[in-house]
């Protein structure tokens, strides 16, 4: 059985997931929409990291291209919201 390595991409992904969850819970509790652009930015970064990890795992751009395109779109929308 192959042992999974804990790499820096996984660390960044976990940090961004925790940030998204914290911001989401805060926005839900306070009913504030001021932090939604930051939520979108972190979600875009999570998607970008997923694409990079998929590319790193398969060494094929086709596997990660959907993640990468989605990340670019999400980050573009987040920038436009600002």
PyMOL Python script that loads the backbone (N, CA, C, O; Angstrom):
from pymol import cmd

cmd.read_pdbstr("""\
ATOM      1  N   UNK A   1       0.844  -1.171   0.000  1.00  0.00           N
ATOM      2  CA  UNK A   1       0.000   0.000   0.000  1.00  0.00           C
ATOM      3  C   UNK A   1       0.896   1.244   0.000  1.00  0.00           C
ATOM      4  O   UNK A   1       1.866   1.340   0.752  1.00  0.00           O
ATOM      5  N   UNK A   2       0.538   2.182  -0.863  1.00  0.00           N
ATOM      6  CA  UNK A   2       1.349   3.386  -1.000  1.00  0.00           C
ATOM      7  C   UNK A   2       1.030   4.387   0.103  1.00  0.00           C
ATOM      8  O   UNK A   2      -0.133   4.676   0.382  1.00  0.00           O
ATOM      9  N   UNK A   3       2.072   4.903   0.717  1.00  0.00           N
ATOM     10  CA  UNK A   3       1.898   5.886   1.781  1.00  0.00           C
ATOM     11  C   UNK A   3       1.742   7.271   1.160  1.00  0.00           C
ATOM     12  O   UNK A   3       2.527   7.659   0.294  1.00  0.00           O
ATOM     13  N   UNK A   4       0.735   8.011   1.601  1.00  0.00           N
ATOM     14  CA  UNK A   4       0.486   9.338   1.055  1.00  0.00           C
ATOM     15  C   UNK A   4       1.420  10.343   1.715  1.00  0.00           C
ATOM     16  O   UNK A   4       1.596  10.344   2.933  1.00  0.00           O
ATOM     17  N   UNK A   5       2.012  11.196   0.887  1.00  0.00           N
ATOM     18  CA  UNK A   5       2.907  12.230   1.393  1.00  0.00           C
ATOM     19  C   UNK A   5       2.109  13.476   1.723  1.00  0.00           C
ATOM     20  O   UNK A   5       1.140  13.811   1.042  1.00  0.00           O
ATOM     21  N   UNK A   6       2.521  14.142   2.754  1.00  0.00           N
ATOM     22  CA  UNK A   6       1.920  15.415   3.138  1.00  0.00           C
ATOM     23  C   UNK A   6       2.790  16.511   2.542  1.00  0.00           C
ATOM     24  O   UNK A   6       3.883  16.781   3.039  1.00  0.00           O
ATOM     25  N   UNK A   7       2.309  17.137   1.485  1.00  0.00           N
ATOM     26  CA  UNK A   7       3.108  18.155   0.817  1.00  0.00           C
ATOM     27  C   UNK A   7       2.578  19.557   1.102  1.00  0.00           C
ATOM     28  O   UNK A   7       1.548  19.730   1.754  1.00  0.00           O
ATOM     29  N   UNK A   8       3.294  20.537   0.606  1.00  0.00           N
ATOM     30  CA  UNK A   8       2.925  21.929   0.882  1.00  0.00           C
ATOM     31  C   UNK A   8       1.620  22.315   0.216  1.00  0.00           C
ATOM     32  O   UNK A   8       0.879  23.142   0.749  1.00  0.00           O
ATOM     33  N   UNK A   9       1.319  21.730  -0.950  1.00  0.00           N
ATOM     34  CA  UNK A   9       0.043  22.036  -1.597  1.00  0.00           C
ATOM     35  C   UNK A   9      -1.125  21.586  -0.734  1.00  0.00           C
ATOM     36  O   UNK A   9      -2.141  22.276  -0.644  1.00  0.00           O
ATOM     37  N   UNK A  10      -0.979  20.434  -0.105  1.00  0.00           N
ATOM     38  CA  UNK A  10      -2.037  19.945   0.772  1.00  0.00           C
ATOM     39  C   UNK A  10      -2.184  20.857   1.993  1.00  0.00           C
ATOM     40  O   UNK A  10      -3.297  21.102   2.459  1.00  0.00           O
ATOM     41  N   UNK A  11      -1.071  21.352   2.502  1.00  0.00           N
ATOM     42  CA  UNK A  11      -1.119  22.272   3.637  1.00  0.00           C
ATOM     43  C   UNK A  11      -1.859  23.556   3.267  1.00  0.00           C
ATOM     44  O   UNK A  11      -2.727  24.013   4.010  1.00  0.00           O
ATOM     45  N   UNK A  12      -1.510  24.139   2.109  1.00  0.00           N
ATOM     46  CA  UNK A  12      -2.205  25.347   1.663  1.00  0.00           C
ATOM     47  C   UNK A  12      -3.687  25.076   1.421  1.00  0.00           C
ATOM     48  O   UNK A  12      -4.535  25.910   1.740  1.00  0.00           O
ATOM     49  N   UNK A  13      -3.996  23.915   0.861  1.00  0.00           N
ATOM     50  CA  UNK A  13      -5.396  23.563   0.623  1.00  0.00           C
ATOM     51  C   UNK A  13      -6.162  23.493   1.942  1.00  0.00           C
ATOM     52  O   UNK A  13      -7.279  24.004   2.033  1.00  0.00           O
ATOM     53  N   UNK A  14      -5.587  22.879   2.947  1.00  0.00           N
ATOM     54  CA  UNK A  14      -6.251  22.787   4.250  1.00  0.00           C
ATOM     55  C   UNK A  14      -6.445  24.166   4.877  1.00  0.00           C
ATOM     56  O   UNK A  14      -7.493  24.447   5.458  1.00  0.00           O
ATOM     57  N   UNK A  15      -5.434  25.020   4.757  1.00  0.00           N
ATOM     58  CA  UNK A  15      -5.549  26.374   5.308  1.00  0.00           C
ATOM     59  C   UNK A  15      -6.674  27.134   4.617  1.00  0.00           C
ATOM     60  O   UNK A  15      -7.485  27.782   5.279  1.00  0.00           O
ATOM     61  N   UNK A  16      -6.726  27.058   3.285  1.00  0.00           N
ATOM     62  CA  UNK A  16      -7.768  27.772   2.551  1.00  0.00           C
ATOM     63  C   UNK A  16      -9.150  27.197   2.829  1.00  0.00           C
ATOM     64  O   UNK A  16     -10.126  27.945   2.885  1.00  0.00           O
ATOM     65  N   UNK A  17      -9.252  25.879   3.005  1.00  0.00           N
ATOM     66  CA  UNK A  17     -10.549  25.275   3.336  1.00  0.00           C
ATOM     67  C   UNK A  17     -11.029  25.762   4.702  1.00  0.00           C
ATOM     68  O   UNK A  17     -12.206  26.079   4.873  1.00  0.00           O
ATOM     69  N   UNK A  18     -10.122  25.821   5.668  1.00  0.00           N
ATOM     70  CA  UNK A  18     -10.499  26.318   7.000  1.00  0.00           C
ATOM     71  C   UNK A  18     -10.926  27.782   6.922  1.00  0.00           C
ATOM     72  O   UNK A  18     -11.894  28.180   7.570  1.00  0.00           O
ATOM     73  N   UNK A  19     -10.210  28.586   6.133  1.00  0.00           N
ATOM     74  CA  UNK A  19     -10.592  29.988   5.965  1.00  0.00           C
ATOM     75  C   UNK A  19     -11.968  30.125   5.315  1.00  0.00           C
ATOM     76  O   UNK A  19     -12.775  30.950   5.741  1.00  0.00           O
ATOM     77  N   UNK A  20     -12.236  29.325   4.290  1.00  0.00           N
ATOM     78  CA  UNK A  20     -13.544  29.373   3.622  1.00  0.00           C
ATOM     79  C   UNK A  20     -14.650  28.979   4.588  1.00  0.00           C
ATOM     80  O   UNK A  20     -15.706  29.611   4.624  1.00  0.00           O
ATOM     81  N   UNK A  21     -14.408  27.939   5.365  1.00  0.00           N
ATOM     82  CA  UNK A  21     -15.429  27.521   6.328  1.00  0.00           C
ATOM     83  C   UNK A  21     -15.659  28.597   7.380  1.00  0.00           C
ATOM     84  O   UNK A  21     -16.804  28.878   7.733  1.00  0.00           O
ATOM     85  N   UNK A  22     -14.589  29.200   7.886  1.00  0.00           N
ATOM     86  CA  UNK A  22     -14.729  30.235   8.917  1.00  0.00           C
ATOM     87  C   UNK A  22     -15.455  31.462   8.372  1.00  0.00           C
ATOM     88  O   UNK A  22     -16.350  31.998   9.026  1.00  0.00           O
ATOM     89  N   UNK A  23     -15.072  31.904   7.184  1.00  0.00           N
ATOM     90  CA  UNK A  23     -15.733  33.070   6.593  1.00  0.00           C
ATOM     91  C   UNK A  23     -17.188  32.758   6.280  1.00  0.00           C
ATOM     92  O   UNK A  23     -18.063  33.599   6.488  1.00  0.00           O
ATOM     93  N   UNK A  24     -17.453  31.556   5.782  1.00  0.00           N
ATOM     94  CA  UNK A  24     -18.823  31.168   5.479  1.00  0.00           C
ATOM     95  C   UNK A  24     -19.709  31.132   6.709  1.00  0.00           C
ATOM     96  O   UNK A  24     -20.841  31.614   6.680  1.00  0.00           O
ATOM     97  N   UNK A  25     -19.201  30.564   7.785  1.00  0.00           N
ATOM     98  CA  UNK A  25     -19.976  30.513   9.032  1.00  0.00           C
ATOM     99  C   UNK A  25     -20.192  31.918   9.573  1.00  0.00           C
ATOM    100  O   UNK A  25     -21.284  32.247  10.035  1.00  0.00           O
ATOM    101  N   UNK A  26     -19.153  32.750   9.517  1.00  0.00           N
ATOM    102  CA  UNK A  26     -19.286  34.130   9.997  1.00  0.00           C
ATOM    103  C   UNK A  26     -20.335  34.895   9.182  1.00  0.00           C
ATOM    104  O   UNK A  26     -21.171  35.602   9.746  1.00  0.00           O
ATOM    105  N   UNK A  27     -20.287  34.750   7.864  1.00  0.00           N
ATOM    106  CA  UNK A  27     -21.267  35.439   7.009  1.00  0.00           C
ATOM    107  C   UNK A  27     -22.681  34.934   7.263  1.00  0.00           C
ATOM    108  O   UNK A  27     -23.634  35.712   7.221  1.00  0.00           O
ATOM    109  N   UNK A  28     -22.821  33.660   7.523  1.00  0.00           N
ATOM    110  CA  UNK A  28     -24.150  33.098   7.787  1.00  0.00           C
ATOM    111  C   UNK A  28     -24.694  33.585   9.130  1.00  0.00           C
ATOM    112  O   UNK A  28     -25.867  33.943   9.232  1.00  0.00           O
ATOM    113  N   UNK A  29     -23.851  33.599  10.150  1.00  0.00           N
ATOM    114  CA  UNK A  29     -24.307  34.009  11.483  1.00  0.00           C
ATOM    115  C   UNK A  29     -24.643  35.499  11.516  1.00  0.00           C
ATOM    116  O   UNK A  29     -25.676  35.895  12.056  1.00  0.00           O
ATOM    117  N   UNK A  30     -23.766  36.322  10.938  1.00  0.00           N
ATOM    118  CA  UNK A  30     -23.975  37.772  11.002  1.00  0.00           C
ATOM    119  C   UNK A  30     -24.829  38.305   9.858  1.00  0.00           C
ATOM    120  O   UNK A  30     -25.199  39.479   9.857  1.00  0.00           O
ATOM    121  N   UNK A  31     -25.142  37.458   8.890  1.00  0.00           N
ATOM    122  CA  UNK A  31     -25.893  37.845   7.689  1.00  0.00           C
ATOM    123  C   UNK A  31     -25.220  39.005   6.962  1.00  0.00           C
ATOM    124  O   UNK A  31     -25.889  39.862   6.386  1.00  0.00           O
ATOM    125  N   UNK A  32     -23.905  39.020   6.997  1.00  0.00           N
ATOM    126  CA  UNK A  32     -23.108  40.042   6.331  1.00  0.00           C
ATOM    127  C   UNK A  32     -22.633  39.508   4.981  1.00  0.00           C
ATOM    128  O   UNK A  32     -22.281  38.334   4.859  1.00  0.00           O
ATOM    129  N   UNK A  33     -22.626  40.373   3.975  1.00  0.00           N
ATOM    130  CA  UNK A  33     -22.149  39.967   2.652  1.00  0.00           C
ATOM    131  C   UNK A  33     -20.843  40.661   2.271  1.00  0.00           C
ATOM    132  O   UNK A  33     -20.410  40.564   1.123  1.00  0.00           O
ATOM    133  N   UNK A  34     -20.225  41.345   3.193  1.00  0.00           N
ATOM    134  CA  UNK A  34     -19.012  42.094   2.886  1.00  0.00           C
ATOM    135  C   UNK A  34     -17.806  41.192   2.631  1.00  0.00           C
ATOM    136  O   UNK A  34     -16.877  41.593   1.931  1.00  0.00           O
ATOM    137  N   UNK A  35     -17.808  40.003   3.178  1.00  0.00           N
ATOM    138  CA  UNK A  35     -16.651  39.115   3.037  1.00  0.00           C
ATOM    139  C   UNK A  35     -16.805  38.096   1.910  1.00  0.00           C
ATOM    140  O   UNK A  35     -15.932  37.248   1.725  1.00  0.00           O
ATOM    141  N   UNK A  36     -17.891  38.165   1.162  1.00  0.00           N
ATOM    142  CA  UNK A  36     -18.126  37.208   0.082  1.00  0.00           C
ATOM    143  C   UNK A  36     -17.022  37.253  -0.979  1.00  0.00           C
ATOM    144  O   UNK A  36     -16.629  36.188  -1.457  1.00  0.00           O
ATOM    145  N   UNK A  37     -16.497  38.418  -1.379  1.00  0.00           N
ATOM    146  CA  UNK A  37     -15.394  38.402  -2.352  1.00  0.00           C
ATOM    147  C   UNK A  37     -14.168  37.634  -1.858  1.00  0.00           C
ATOM    148  O   UNK A  37     -13.517  36.938  -2.637  1.00  0.00           O
ATOM    149  N   UNK A  38     -13.854  37.756  -0.573  1.00  0.00           N
ATOM    150  CA  UNK A  38     -12.729  36.991  -0.026  1.00  0.00           C
ATOM    151  C   UNK A  38     -13.026  35.496  -0.047  1.00  0.00           C
ATOM    152  O   UNK A  38     -12.137  34.681  -0.289  1.00  0.00           O
ATOM    153  N   UNK A  39     -14.275  35.147   0.206  1.00  0.00           N
ATOM    154  CA  UNK A  39     -14.700  33.754   0.138  1.00  0.00           C
ATOM    155  C   UNK A  39     -14.481  33.211  -1.269  1.00  0.00           C
ATOM    156  O   UNK A  39     -13.983  32.098  -1.436  1.00  0.00           O
ATOM    157  N   UNK A  40     -14.851  33.992  -2.278  1.00  0.00           N
ATOM    158  CA  UNK A  40     -14.650  33.576  -3.667  1.00  0.00           C
ATOM    159  C   UNK A  40     -13.169  33.439  -4.005  1.00  0.00           C
ATOM    160  O   UNK A  40     -12.776  32.501  -4.699  1.00  0.00           O
ATOM    161  N   UNK A  41     -12.356  34.359  -3.524  1.00  0.00           N
ATOM    162  CA  UNK A  41     -10.919  34.279  -3.803  1.00  0.00           C
ATOM    163  C   UNK A  41     -10.325  33.006  -3.209  1.00  0.00           C
ATOM    164  O   UNK A  41      -9.565  32.305  -3.877  1.00  0.00           O
ATOM    165  N   UNK A  42     -10.664  32.707  -1.966  1.00  0.00           N
ATOM    166  CA  UNK A  42     -10.128  31.497  -1.340  1.00  0.00           C
ATOM    167  C   UNK A  42     -10.661  30.234  -2.012  1.00  0.00           C
ATOM    168  O   UNK A  42      -9.941  29.241  -2.116  1.00  0.00           O
ATOM    169  N   UNK A  43     -11.912  30.258  -2.467  1.00  0.00           N
ATOM    170  CA  UNK A  43     -12.448  29.103  -3.193  1.00  0.00           C
ATOM    171  C   UNK A  43     -11.732  28.919  -4.532  1.00  0.00           C
ATOM    172  O   UNK A  43     -11.485  27.791  -4.958  1.00  0.00           O
ATOM    173  N   UNK A  44     -11.400  30.024  -5.191  1.00  0.00           N
ATOM    174  CA  UNK A  44     -10.627  29.945  -6.422  1.00  0.00           C
ATOM    175  C   UNK A  44      -9.236  29.382  -6.184  1.00  0.00           C
ATOM    176  O   UNK A  44      -8.730  28.596  -6.985  1.00  0.00           O
ATOM    177  N   UNK A  45      -8.620  29.787  -5.081  1.00  0.00           N
ATOM    178  CA  UNK A  45      -7.292  29.264  -4.752  1.00  0.00           C
ATOM    179  C   UNK A  45      -7.345  27.774  -4.411  1.00  0.00           C
ATOM    180  O   UNK A  45      -6.428  27.024  -4.746  1.00  0.00           O
ATOM    181  N   UNK A  46      -8.414  27.350  -3.748  1.00  0.00           N
ATOM    182  CA  UNK A  46      -8.581  25.919  -3.458  1.00  0.00           C
ATOM    183  C   UNK A  46      -8.689  25.138  -4.760  1.00  0.00           C
ATOM    184  O   UNK A  46      -8.065  24.088  -4.915  1.00  0.00           O
ATOM    185  N   UNK A  47      -9.483  25.653  -5.694  1.00  0.00           N
ATOM    186  CA  UNK A  47      -9.652  24.977  -6.976  1.00  0.00           C
ATOM    187  C   UNK A  47      -8.339  24.955  -7.755  1.00  0.00           C
ATOM    188  O   UNK A  47      -8.023  23.961  -8.409  1.00  0.00           O
ATOM    189  N   UNK A  48      -7.579  26.038  -7.688  1.00  0.00           N
ATOM    190  CA  UNK A  48      -6.277  26.082  -8.346  1.00  0.00           C
ATOM    191  C   UNK A  48      -5.330  25.041  -7.753  1.00  0.00           C
ATOM    192  O   UNK A  48      -4.621  24.356  -8.490  1.00  0.00           O
ATOM    193  N   UNK A  49      -5.316  24.923  -6.449  1.00  0.00           N
ATOM    194  CA  UNK A  49      -4.463  23.932  -5.792  1.00  0.00           C
ATOM    195  C   UNK A  49      -4.898  22.518  -6.163  1.00  0.00           C
ATOM    196  O   UNK A  49      -4.053  21.648  -6.377  1.00  0.00           O
ATOM    197  N   UNK A  50      -6.211  22.279  -6.240  1.00  0.00           N
ATOM    198  CA  UNK A  50      -6.685  20.958  -6.663  1.00  0.00           C
ATOM    199  C   UNK A  50      -6.197  20.632  -8.073  1.00  0.00           C
ATOM    200  O   UNK A  50      -5.801  19.499  -8.350  1.00  0.00           O
ATOM    201  N   UNK A  51      -6.226  21.625  -8.964  1.00  0.00           N
ATOM    202  CA  UNK A  51      -5.731  21.412 -10.320  1.00  0.00           C
ATOM    203  C   UNK A  51      -4.243  21.116 -10.350  1.00  0.00           C
ATOM    204  O   UNK A  51      -3.796  20.233 -11.082  1.00  0.00           O
ATOM    205  N   UNK A  52      -3.475  21.849  -9.556  1.00  0.00           N
ATOM    206  CA  UNK A  52      -2.031  21.608  -9.502  1.00  0.00           C
ATOM    207  C   UNK A  52      -1.712  20.231  -8.928  1.00  0.00           C
ATOM    208  O   UNK A  52      -0.806  19.546  -9.403  1.00  0.00           O
ATOM    209  N   UNK A  53      -2.460  19.833  -7.905  1.00  0.00           N
ATOM    210  CA  UNK A  53      -2.230  18.505  -7.319  1.00  0.00           C
ATOM    211  C   UNK A  53      -2.603  17.400  -8.304  1.00  0.00           C
ATOM    212  O   UNK A  53      -1.923  16.377  -8.381  1.00  0.00           O
ATOM    213  N   UNK A  54      -3.688  17.609  -9.058  1.00  0.00           N
ATOM    214  CA  UNK A  54      -4.096  16.616 -10.059  1.00  0.00           C
ATOM    215  C   UNK A  54      -3.045  16.515 -11.160  1.00  0.00           C
ATOM    216  O   UNK A  54      -2.707  15.415 -11.599  1.00  0.00           O
ATOM    217  N   UNK A  55      -2.529  17.655 -11.606  1.00  0.00           N
ATOM    218  CA  UNK A  55      -1.479  17.644 -12.623  1.00  0.00           C
ATOM    219  C   UNK A  55      -0.217  16.966 -12.095  1.00  0.00           C
ATOM    220  O   UNK A  55       0.432  16.202 -12.810  1.00  0.00           O
ATOM    221  N   UNK A  56       0.120  17.247 -10.851  1.00  0.00           N
ATOM    222  CA  UNK A  56       1.304  16.648 -10.232  1.00  0.00           C
ATOM    223  C   UNK A  56       1.136  15.132 -10.082  1.00  0.00           C
ATOM    224  O   UNK A  56       2.096  14.374 -10.213  1.00  0.00           O
ATOM    225  N   UNK A  57      -0.099  14.707  -9.805  1.00  0.00           N
ATOM    226  CA  UNK A  57      -0.356  13.288  -9.586  1.00  0.00           C
ATOM    227  C   UNK A  57      -0.345  12.502 -10.894  1.00  0.00           C
ATOM    228  O   UNK A  57       0.230  11.415 -10.957  1.00  0.00           O
ATOM    229  N   UNK A  58      -0.979  13.045 -11.947  1.00  0.00           N
ATOM    230  CA  UNK A  58      -1.129  12.296 -13.188  1.00  0.00           C
ATOM    231  C   UNK A  58      -0.119  12.683 -14.257  1.00  0.00           C
ATOM    232  O   UNK A  58       0.047  11.952 -15.233  1.00  0.00           O
ATOM    233  N   UNK A  59       0.565  13.823 -14.096  1.00  0.00           N
ATOM    234  CA  UNK A  59       1.498  14.355 -15.093  1.00  0.00           C
ATOM    235  C   UNK A  59       0.820  14.515 -16.449  1.00  0.00           C
ATOM    236  O   UNK A  59       1.461  14.398 -17.493  1.00  0.00           O
ATOM    237  N   UNK A  60      -0.463  14.780 -16.420  1.00  0.00           N
ATOM    238  CA  UNK A  60      -1.234  15.023 -17.626  1.00  0.00           C
ATOM    239  C   UNK A  60      -2.060  16.280 -17.411  1.00  0.00           C
ATOM    240  O   UNK A  60      -2.783  16.393 -16.421  1.00  0.00           O
ATOM    241  N   UNK A  61      -1.952  17.213 -18.330  1.00  0.00           N
ATOM    242  CA  UNK A  61      -2.664  18.475 -18.183  1.00  0.00           C
ATOM    243  C   UNK A  61      -4.167  18.296 -18.345  1.00  0.00           C
ATOM    244  O   UNK A  61      -4.941  19.105 -17.834  1.00  0.00           O
ATOM    245  N   UNK A  62      -4.593  17.250 -19.047  1.00  0.00           N
ATOM    246  CA  UNK A  62      -6.023  17.027 -19.274  1.00  0.00           C
ATOM    247  C   UNK A  62      -6.747  16.788 -17.959  1.00  0.00           C
ATOM    248  O   UNK A  62      -7.868  17.265 -17.781  1.00  0.00           O
ATOM    249  N   UNK A  63      -6.141  16.070 -17.049  1.00  0.00           N
ATOM    250  CA  UNK A  63      -6.778  15.801 -15.759  1.00  0.00           C
ATOM    251  C   UNK A  63      -6.989  17.046 -14.931  1.00  0.00           C
ATOM    252  O   UNK A  63      -8.015  17.182 -14.266  1.00  0.00           O
ATOM    253  N   UNK A  64      -6.033  17.959 -14.960  1.00  0.00           N
ATOM    254  CA  UNK A  64      -6.131  19.144 -14.131  1.00  0.00           C
ATOM    255  C   UNK A  64      -6.639  20.382 -14.837  1.00  0.00           C
ATOM    256  O   UNK A  64      -6.820  21.427 -14.211  1.00  0.00           O
ATOM    257  N   UNK A  65      -6.876  20.276 -16.160  1.00  0.00           N
ATOM    258  CA  UNK A  65      -7.251  21.478 -16.906  1.00  0.00           C
ATOM    259  C   UNK A  65      -8.623  22.005 -16.508  1.00  0.00           C
ATOM    260  O   UNK A  65      -8.847  23.215 -16.533  1.00  0.00           O
ATOM    261  N   UNK A  66      -9.537  21.122 -16.143  1.00  0.00           N
ATOM    262  CA  UNK A  66     -10.863  21.580 -15.723  1.00  0.00           C
ATOM    263  C   UNK A  66     -10.775  22.345 -14.406  1.00  0.00           C
ATOM    264  O   UNK A  66     -11.435  23.369 -14.227  1.00  0.00           O
ATOM    265  N   UNK A  67      -9.960  21.846 -13.494  1.00  0.00           N
ATOM    266  CA  UNK A  67      -9.742  22.561 -12.237  1.00  0.00           C
ATOM    267  C   UNK A  67      -9.092  23.917 -12.494  1.00  0.00           C
ATOM    268  O   UNK A  67      -9.496  24.924 -11.912  1.00  0.00           O
ATOM    269  N   UNK A  68      -8.097  23.941 -13.357  1.00  0.00           N
ATOM    270  CA  UNK A  68      -7.387  25.184 -13.628  1.00  0.00           C
ATOM    271  C   UNK A  68      -8.290  26.213 -14.303  1.00  0.00           C
ATOM    272  O   UNK A  68      -8.256  27.392 -13.952  1.00  0.00           O
ATOM    273  N   UNK A  69      -9.094  25.774 -15.267  1.00  0.00           N
ATOM    274  CA  UNK A  69     -10.031  26.694 -15.926  1.00  0.00           C
ATOM    275  C   UNK A  69     -11.076  27.196 -14.935  1.00  0.00           C
ATOM    276  O   UNK A  69     -11.433  28.374 -14.950  1.00  0.00           O
ATOM    277  N   UNK A  70     -11.556  26.322 -14.092  1.00  0.00           N
ATOM    278  CA  UNK A  70     -12.525  26.735 -13.073  1.00  0.00           C
ATOM    279  C   UNK A  70     -11.906  27.735 -12.107  1.00  0.00           C
ATOM    280  O   UNK A  70     -12.557  28.702 -11.712  1.00  0.00           O
ATOM    281  N   UNK A  71     -10.666  27.510 -11.728  1.00  0.00           N
ATOM    282  CA  UNK A  71      -9.993  28.426 -10.806  1.00  0.00           C
ATOM    283  C   UNK A  71      -9.819  29.799 -11.431  1.00  0.00           C
ATOM    284  O   UNK A  71     -10.035  30.814 -10.769  1.00  0.00           O
ATOM    285  N   UNK A  72      -9.432  29.840 -12.691  1.00  0.00           N
ATOM    286  CA  UNK A  72      -9.270  31.127 -13.371  1.00  0.00           C
ATOM    287  C   UNK A  72     -10.607  31.854 -13.440  1.00  0.00           C
ATOM    288  O   UNK A  72     -10.667  33.062 -13.209  1.00  0.00           O
ATOM    289  N   UNK A  73     -11.674  31.135 -13.753  1.00  0.00           N
ATOM    290  CA  UNK A  73     -13.000  31.755 -13.825  1.00  0.00           C
ATOM    291  C   UNK A  73     -13.439  32.283 -12.460  1.00  0.00           C
ATOM    292  O   UNK A  73     -13.930  33.408 -12.361  1.00  0.00           O
ATOM    293  N   UNK A  74     -13.268  31.487 -11.415  1.00  0.00           N
ATOM    294  CA  UNK A  74     -13.676  31.912 -10.068  1.00  0.00           C
ATOM    295  C   UNK A  74     -12.872  33.132  -9.626  1.00  0.00           C
ATOM    296  O   UNK A  74     -13.432  34.073  -9.062  1.00  0.00           O
ATOM    297  N   UNK A  75     -11.567  33.121  -9.877  1.00  0.00           N
ATOM    298  CA  UNK A  75     -10.741  34.268  -9.497  1.00  0.00           C
ATOM    299  C   UNK A  75     -11.114  35.516 -10.304  1.00  0.00           C
ATOM    300  O   UNK A  75     -11.087  36.626  -9.771  1.00  0.00           O
ATOM    301  N   UNK A  76     -11.461  35.343 -11.581  1.00  0.00           N
ATOM    302  CA  UNK A  76     -11.906  36.473 -12.396  1.00  0.00           C
ATOM    303  C   UNK A  76     -13.191  37.070 -11.839  1.00  0.00           C
ATOM    304  O   UNK A  76     -13.320  38.290 -11.739  1.00  0.00           O
ATOM    305  N   UNK A  77     -14.140  36.213 -11.477  1.00  0.00           N
ATOM    306  CA  UNK A  77     -15.398  36.697 -10.898  1.00  0.00           C
ATOM    307  C   UNK A  77     -15.136  37.400  -9.569  1.00  0.00           C
ATOM    308  O   UNK A  77     -15.737  38.438  -9.292  1.00  0.00           O
ATOM    309  N   UNK A  78     -14.255  36.852  -8.755  1.00  0.00           N
ATOM    310  CA  UNK A  78     -13.949  37.469  -7.459  1.00  0.00           C
ATOM    311  C   UNK A  78     -13.323  38.847  -7.640  1.00  0.00           C
ATOM    312  O   UNK A  78     -13.628  39.773  -6.888  1.00  0.00           O
ATOM    313  N   UNK A  79     -12.458  38.984  -8.626  1.00  0.00           N
ATOM    314  CA  UNK A  79     -11.840  40.287  -8.882  1.00  0.00           C
ATOM    315  C   UNK A  79     -12.878  41.276  -9.398  1.00  0.00           C
ATOM    316  O   UNK A  79     -12.839  42.452  -9.035  1.00  0.00           O
ATOM    317  N   UNK A  80     -13.797  40.823 -10.232  1.00  0.00           N
ATOM    318  CA  UNK A  80     -14.847  41.701 -10.752  1.00  0.00           C
ATOM    319  C   UNK A  80     -15.812  42.145  -9.657  1.00  0.00           C
ATOM    320  O   UNK A  80     -16.372  43.239  -9.737  1.00  0.00           O
ATOM    321  N   UNK A  81     -16.012  41.315  -8.638  1.00  0.00           N
ATOM    322  CA  UNK A  81     -16.918  41.670  -7.541  1.00  0.00           C
ATOM    323  C   UNK A  81     -16.343  42.827  -6.735  1.00  0.00           C
ATOM    324  O   UNK A  81     -17.085  43.684  -6.254  1.00  0.00           O
ATOM    325  N   UNK A  82     -15.010  42.851  -6.588  1.00  0.00           N
ATOM    326  CA  UNK A  82     -14.380  43.953  -5.859  1.00  0.00           C
ATOM    327  C   UNK A  82     -14.635  45.224  -6.614  1.00  0.00           C
ATOM    328  O   UNK A  82     -14.196  46.293  -6.189  1.00  0.00           O
TER     329      UNK A  82
END
""", "prot")
cmd.dss("prot")
cmd.show_as("cartoon", "prot")
cmd.util.cbc("prot")
cmd.orient("prot")
